[in-house]
Amino acid sequence: MSGKTDELKGRVKEAAGAVADNDHLRREGKTDQAAGKVKQKVEHVVDKAKDKLEELNERTGKVGWAVLWLLGVPLPILVVLYLLMGR
């Protein structure tokens, strides 16, 4: 589920909790909203990282990955980024 969807779901829960005077449902809605906002920020960071990696890869080819590794980016993270890029 996307961050936007989680945030919307949280708003609905919070509103339902307010109408039903249910504090638990209201808190759950606020939690869902917060989780949705965090998810959106993470999605944004991942998208930016993918864009930068694609740009680096276009300019430097395979050398770009070696540079990232030499700069201290751990290999498992490089593998995940590589897979995210669909290459």
Secondary structure, DSSP 8 states (H G I E B T S, - for coil): --HHHHHHHHHHHHHHHHHHT-HHHHHHHHHHHHHHHHHHHHHHHHHHHHHHHHHHHHHHTHHHHHHHHHTT--HHHHHHHHHHTT-
